Amino acid sequence: MQIDKTGQPASDEDLQEAINCVETIMLKHPTVLPLFTVQGLTIRRCLLELQEIRKQLVEYGINFKEKG
């Protein structure tokens, strides 16, 4: 996964990969990482919200990767 200078995943595929990674950790290691599970829900919710915002921007014809 690549991260651009704004701290966002570089592509929609990278964003989905990040969501999948958080979900995998939460499902496979809930007893080992109980604190991450709580934080993981917040991280997952934020990533899903970012994904939805990106979809809406595309629908409105706004390219969030435009330079200056």
Z-matrix of the N, CA and C atoms (Angstrom, degrees):
N
C 1 1.440
C 2 1.520 1 108.35
N 3 1.320 2 115.57 1 137.00
C 4 1.456 3 120.77 2 177.54
C 5 1.524 4 109.44 3 -109.15
N 6 1.311 5 115.64 4 143.37
C 7 1.457 6 122.38 5 178.34
C 8 1.523 7 107.71 6 -115.36
N 9 1.336 8 117.48 7 132.10
C 10 1.460 9 119.07 8 179.16
C 11 1.532 10 110.67 9 -83.89
N 12 1.308 11 117.42 10 -177.53
C 13 1.470 12 121.79 11 -174.60
C 14 1.522 13 113.47 12 -65.97
N 15 1.324 14 117.83 13 -18.60
C 16 1.465 15 120.51 14 178.92
C 17 1.520 16 111.58 15 -85.16
N 18 1.331 17 117.23 16 -7.06
C 19 1.457 18 121.08 17 -178.12
C 20 1.513 19 113.19 18 91.70
N 21 1.340 20 116.77 19 1.72
C 22 1.454 21 120.79 20 179.43
C 23 1.523 22 110.34 21 -91.39
N 24 1.336 23 117.19 22 151.59
C 25 1.459 24 119.30 23 172.45
C 26 1.528 25 109.32 24 -56.46
N 27 1.322 26 116.49 25 141.55
C 28 1.457 27 121.41 26 -173.11
C 29 1.525 28 114.00 27 -68.92
N 30 1.316 29 118.46 28 -23.00
C 31 1.463 30 120.77 29 -178.37
C 32 1.522 31 109.99 30 -145.29
N 33 1.327 32 115.35 31 167.82
C 34 1.462 33 120.08 32 176.94
C 35 1.526 34 110.92 33 -63.00
N 36 1.327 35 116.51 34 -34.48
C 37 1.462 36 120.52 35 178.44
C 38 1.526 37 110.58 36 -65.68
N 39 1.326 38 116.48 37 -40.86
C 40 1.464 39 120.47 38 177.91
C 41 1.524 40 111.10 39 -65.48
N 42 1.320 41 116.21 40 -37.05
C 43 1.460 42 120.58 41 177.61
C 44 1.522 43 110.09 42 -64.44
N 45 1.329 44 117.13 43 -44.47
C 46 1.463 45 120.37 44 178.55
C 47 1.526 46 110.52 45 -64.33
N 48 1.326 47 117.15 46 -37.47
C 49 1.466 48 121.11 47 177.37
C 50 1.529 49 110.76 48 -62.18
N 51 1.324 50 116.97 49 -40.79
C 52 1.467 51 120.95 50 178.06
C 53 1.525 52 110.78 51 -63.57
N 54 1.327 53 117.03 52 -42.69
C 55 1.467 54 121.35 53 177.61
C 56 1.521 55 109.93 54 -61.15
N 57 1.325 56 116.48 55 -45.93
C 58 1.467 57 120.89 56 179.84
C 59 1.524 58 111.75 57 -62.12
N 60 1.330 59 117.34 58 -39.27
C 61 1.468 60 120.89 59 179.51
C 62 1.526 61 111.14 60 -63.30
N 63 1.328 62 116.47 61 -45.04
C 64 1.465 63 120.15 62 179.29
C 65 1.525 64 109.73 63 -61.89
N 66 1.334 65 117.15 64 -44.72
C 67 1.463 66 120.83 65 -179.93
C 68 1.528 67 111.27 66 -62.96
N 69 1.330 68 117.05 67 -40.85
C 70 1.463 69 121.07 68 179.89
C 71 1.521 70 110.95 69 -62.85
N 72 1.318 71 116.99 70 -45.96
C 73 1.468 72 120.38 71 179.09
C 74 1.518 73 110.27 72 -61.56
N 75 1.328 74 116.56 73 -43.47
C 76 1.465 75 120.15 74 -178.94
C 77 1.528 76 111.45 75 -63.63
N 78 1.325 77 117.13 76 -37.88
C 79 1.465 78 120.54 77 -177.70
C 80 1.523 79 112.89 78 -78.53
N 81 1.322 80 117.20 79 -39.86
C 82 1.465 81 120.62 80 -174.06
C 83 1.523 82 113.84 81 -85.61
N 84 1.315 83 117.90 82 -23.46
C 85 1.460 84 120.05 83 -173.48
C 86 1.525 85 113.64 84 -131.12
N 87 1.330 86 119.82 85 39.28
C 88 1.468 87 119.33 86 -175.92
C 89 1.524 88 113.59 87 -67.28
N 90 1.333 89 117.74 88 -30.02
C 91 1.464 90 119.16 89 -178.74
C 92 1.521 91 111.94 90 -84.40
N 93 1.326 92 116.39 91 -28.55
C 94 1.459 93 120.52 92 179.42
C 95 1.528 94 110.43 93 -79.20
N 96 1.311 95 115.88 94 -35.43
C 97 1.463 96 120.58 95 -176.24
C 98 1.533 97 110.97 96 -122.27
N 99 1.338 98 118.08 97 60.72
C 100 1.471 99 118.74 98 -176.33
C 101 1.524 100 113.59 99 -62.32
N 102 1.318 101 117.49 100 -34.84
C 103 1.462 102 119.13 101 178.74
C 104 1.522 103 111.27 102 -69.76
N 105 1.339 104 116.33 103 -35.37
C 106 1.465 105 118.42 104 177.60
C 107 1.517 106 110.49 105 -66.15
N 108 1.329 107 117.08 106 -33.64
C 109 1.460 108 119.84 107 -179.75
C 110 1.522 109 110.16 108 -58.86
N 111 1.317 110 116.78 109 -43.30
C 112 1.465 111 120.38 110 178.18
C 113 1.525 112 109.87 111 -65.61
N 114 1.324 113 116.89 112 -48.55
C 115 1.463 114 120.59 113 178.97
C 116 1.523 115 110.81 114 -67.83
N 117 1.329 116 115.84 115 -34.38
C 118 1.460 117 120.73 116 179.66
C 119 1.515 118 112.54 117 -59.77
N 120 1.329 119 116.75 118 -37.00
C 121 1.465 120 120.11 119 177.31
C 122 1.528 121 110.77 120 -62.36
N 123 1.321 122 115.87 121 -40.41
C 124 1.463 123 120.25 122 178.48
C 125 1.522 124 110.54 123 -67.48
N 126 1.329 125 116.04 124 -44.95
C 127 1.468 126 120.82 125 178.76
C 128 1.520 127 109.99 126 -60.28
N 129 1.329 128 116.44 127 -46.70
C 130 1.470 129 121.37 128 -179.29
C 131 1.524 130 110.46 129 -60.72
N 132 1.330 131 116.91 130 -44.71
C 133 1.468 132 121.29 131 -179.75
C 134 1.534 133 110.28 132 -61.17
N 135 1.323 134 116.85 133 -41.74
C 136 1.468 135 120.65 134 179.13
C 137 1.529 136 111.42 135 -65.59
N 138 1.329 137 116.39 136 -42.59
C 139 1.463 138 119.93 137 179.20
C 140 1.525 139 111.20 138 -64.57
N 141 1.339 140 116.75 139 -41.37
C 142 1.464 141 120.18 140 178.09
C 143 1.530 142 110.82 141 -64.93
N 144 1.323 143 116.52 142 -37.32
C 145 1.463 144 120.32 143 177.99
C 146 1.527 145 110.46 144 -66.44
N 147 1.331 146 116.88 145 -41.72
C 148 1.461 147 121.05 146 176.51
C 149 1.524 148 110.20 147 -61.03
N 150 1.327 149 116.49 148 -41.85
C 151 1.459 150 121.17 149 178.94
C 152 1.537 151 110.28 150 -60.84
N 153 1.314 152 117.34 151 -43.48
C 154 1.467 153 121.75 152 179.59
C 155 1.530 154 111.05 153 -65.47
N 156 1.326 155 117.12 154 -40.99
C 157 1.466 156 120.68 155 178.11
C 158 1.520 157 110.33 156 -62.38
N 159 1.318 158 116.73 157 -42.32
C 160 1.468 159 120.27 158 178.42
C 161 1.523 160 110.93 159 -61.03
N 162 1.334 161 116.99 160 -42.06
C 163 1.468 162 120.64 161 178.48
C 164 1.526 163 110.60 162 -62.03
N 165 1.324 164 116.62 163 -42.38
C 166 1.463 165 120.51 164 179.59
C 167 1.524 166 111.36 165 -65.11
N 168 1.319 167 117.23 166 -39.28
C 169 1.462 168 120.50 167 177.79
C 170 1.520 169 110.78 168 -61.81
N 171 1.320 170 116.68 169 -41.33
C 172 1.464 171 120.78 170 178.46
C 173 1.524 172 109.77 171 -64.00
N 174 1.333 173 117.03 172 -42.72
C 175 1.465 174 120.93 173 178.49
C 176 1.525 175 111.57 174 -59.46
N 177 1.313 176 117.35 175 -36.02
C 178 1.461 177 121.65 176 179.69
C 179 1.524 178 112.28 177 -86.64
N 180 1.328 179 116.63 178 2.90
C 181 1.454 180 120.80 179 176.86
C 182 1.511 181 114.64 180 77.07
N 183 1.318 182 116.42 181 22.52
C 184 1.464 183 120.50 182 179.37
C 185 1.522 184 108.46 183 -100.12
N 186 1.320 185 116.00 184 123.61
C 187 1.456 186 120.92 185 178.52
C 188 1.522 187 108.01 186 -91.68
N 189 1.342 188 116.97 187 107.33
C 190 1.461 189 120.36 188 -177.25
C 191 1.518 190 112.79 189 -71.86
N 192 1.314 191 117.98 190 -5.73
C 193 1.464 192 121.39 191 178.10
C 194 1.527 193 112.08 192 -99.48
N 195 1.343 194 117.39 193 4.96
C 196 1.462 195 119.85 194 179.98
C 197 1.521 196 110.43 195 -59.94
N 198 1.297 197 116.06 196 142.56
C 199 1.466 198 121.84 197 178.80
C 200 1.520 199 109.06 198 -94.52
N 201 1.374 200 115.60 199 138.76
C 202 1.445 201 124.79 200 174.47
C 203 1.457 202 114.73 201 21.16
